[in-house]
Amino acid sequence: MAFKCFTRTWWRLNPAWSGGREPDASGRKTTIAKRVQTEEEARAICKQYNDSHEPGFLSRKAEYMEL
């Protein structure tokens, strides 16, 4: 198996919603690692990114998916 690590913003601005943002899992993905060989390695890459970056108001976080 191989995995891809990427970042994605989970919310988008919308003043009509409570708190000024609405869920949006369809946001643009930015690849941070391609063809990672193990799930453990993919998990570690995402953890390192998330530990060193503030998610901000729109909750930009690293994730991984199986290729």
Secondary structure by P-SEA (a helix, b strand, c coil): cbbbbbccccbbbbccccccbbbbcccbbbbcccccccaaaaaaaaaaaaaaccccccbbbbbbbcc
